[in-house]
Amino acid sequence: MQNNKILVTGSTGFIGNALLQELSLRQYPLIAPVRSSAVSQLPSVEQPVIGDLSELAGKGYLSDCDVVIHTAAIAHTNGVSLDEFIRVNTDATLTLAESCVKSGVRRFIFLSSIGVNGICSYTPFNIDDTPAPAEDYAISKFKAETGLKKIVQNSAMELVIIRPPLVYGAAARGNFGKLAKLAQKNLPLPLGAIHNKRSLVALDNLVDLIVTCIDHPKAANQTFMVSDGQDVSTTELLKLMTRAAGKTPWLIPVPISWLKLAGKLTGKQAVIDRLCGNLQLDISHTQHTLGWTPPLTLEQGIARCFSR
């Protein structure tokens, strides 16, 4: 049995739920606040019902916590304003962190986003690059990172920031979920000539890194990038996904210039840019600092998406 009690926010979300299950398997005492009554089937999980994260300190849930892992956030949701992103992803995060400092929490692990670095890269992003968030979600995460560093500067609490790219898994939504449905339907797609490079991270790999950061002494006050350590083009990714779904890839090699023109004409330029653009991460700092290697290869991670 692990001694240090861990509080996980966002435990009903895609990442938070997977993290909670892994921590339960490792027998950590856990607190997983929720907004509505939920009965966990996991051992050692306390699930207090709260209206807002600001209630945690007042109700004493932070008083005996060693580590807080903050995964709760508003993600890429249509119609969400910058003000709302900042209210939830920035302000609520900083309020929680301030409460953690006052309650004596040893380490605060914050799940940020590679969007803090930008939306595309001609060379792999590394930890020394100047942040250049371009989208509202990423701006709110960057503001949270900046505020968190100020909060811990004169405190005993340690801060760990993790910036993942697209996180994929069996229950993933968003762009990966859409691609997974296309792979399963195996329709002919005009995406057979995209030679970009993108970094992704399997949910299991991200969870493994988060768990590593709970106790690792060298994780304190560090920012880490995370990926599977293998970059892949959109065409290669779709082929992997289609084969993992038990189908034969049916991708038509349409020139990228045609795809971009179609994107402009249909108002889907941002979608085409993501499908065709580069976004690579250099995770060498993460690997060298923590002695960490992604447990799953890209191929293994994709296979798991279609085997459950």
C-alpha positions, -999 to +999 in steps of 0.1 A: +000+000+000+013+034-010+014+060+018+009+092-001-027+101-007-034+115-041-062+138-053-072+136-090-094+162-105-112+154-137-115+118-128-145+111-149-128+124-181-109+105-207-074+110-191-085+113-155-105+081-155-076+061-170-052+076-145-075+068-115-077+032-126-040+029-128-034+045-095-060+022-079-042-008-093-010+005-077-029+008-044-026+045-038-051+060-014-072+083-037-096+112-036-115+118-068-140+147-064-170+146-087-198+170-094-226+144-091-230+113-070-209+084-085-201+051-070-166+039-079-159+002-082-122+009-075-107+002-041-093+030-020-112+057-039-130+084-020-154+104-042-168+135-025-195+153-044-186+190-047-200+219-067-166+235-074-129+228-069-127+258-046-146+237-020-119+212-015-098+231+010-128+243+030-141+207+034-106+194+044-100+172+014-066+187+008-053+186+043-038+151+041-030+150+004+006+145-006+000+150-044-027+167-065-030+158-101-050+184-120-065+170-152-099+188-151-103+214-179-126+226-206-111+212-238-116+220-274-153+227-273-171+247-300-187+279-288-165+283-257-152+319-253-117+328-243-131+342-211-147+309-202-115+290-210-096+313-187-122+311-159-121+273-158-086+264-171-067+293-156-084+309-127-098+277-112-064+260-115-047+289-097-073+290-070-068+252-064-030+256-064-031+283-038-053+261-016-028+233-021+000+255-009-019+265+022-028+228+029+007+216+027+004+196-005+039+184-015+036+183-053+011+197-079+010+179-113-006+200-140-018+186-173-012+213-199-010+211-237+016+212-264-006+239-279+013+262-254+042+259-279+021+264-310-001+247-335+026+236-360+063+230-360+089+229-388+114+215-363+104+195-332+093+216-303+116+213-273+114+224-237+136+255-243+113+270-271+095+302-264+058+295-259+036+307-287+000+296-279-024+305-308-057+291-298-079+301-269-076+267-251-038+268-253-037+305-242-057+295-211-032+267-204-002+289-208-017+315-185-022+287-159+014+275-163+027+311-158+005+316-127+014+283-112+051+290-114+045+323-095+025+305-068+051+279-061+081+302-064+081+311-027+064+279-013+074+244-004+051+229-030+067+214-061+052+219-096+053+195-125+039+206-159+032+180-186+025+191-222+010+163-243+001+164-280-030+146-292-039+119-267-054+088-283-071+057-269-100+034-273-125+060-260-109+091-275-131+118-289-122+147-311-101+143-343-088+109-333-122+095-326-134+107-360-104+091-377-111+058-358-147+058-371-134+063-407-109+035-402-137+011-391-159+021-420-130+018-444-144+042-469-122+055-497-104+087-485-084+112-504-056+111-478-031+088-494-004+114-501+002+133-469+038+132-459+038+153-427+051+143-393+031+145-361+038+134-326+010+116-307+008+100-273-011+068-263-033+073-232-014+045-215+019+062-222+007+095-208-007+079-177+026+061-171+045+094-173+021+111-149+025+082-124+063+084-128+061+121-119+043+114-085+075+105-067+104+110-090+128+135-072+140+150-105+105+158-117+102+187-092+096+221-108+101+207-143+081+210-175+079+178-196+069+171-232+055+136-238+048+115-269+051+079-281+086+088-293+076+080-329+064+105-354+038+095-381+022+111-411-016+113-414-014+087-442+007+063-422-016+068-391-047+060-411-031+029-425-022+017-390-057+024-377-074+007-407-053-024-403-058-025-365-095-024-373-091-055-394-095-037-427-074-031-458-065+006-462-082+024-491-065+058-494-064+078-526-032+098-532-047+133-538-022+162-539-022+183-507-027+215-528-061+200-538-070+192-502-062+227-491-083+242-520-112+220-509-107+231-474-110+268-484-141+262-505-159+242-477-148+263-447-127+234-434-093+249-438-084+244-402-092+207-404-071+203-435-042+222-419-042+198-390-044+168-412-015+180-434+007+201-410+036+191-389+036+190-351+066+172-336+079+170-300+114+164-288+110+143-256+147+138-249+146+161-218+118+140-204+136+107-211+170+119-198+156+136-167+133+108-156+150+078-172+116+073-188+107+054-220+072+051-234+059+016-224+040+012-257+051+018-292+029+037-316+018+004-332+009-011-299-010+019-288-031+020-320-037-017-318-052-013-283-077+012-296-094-015-316-089-045-294-111-036-264 
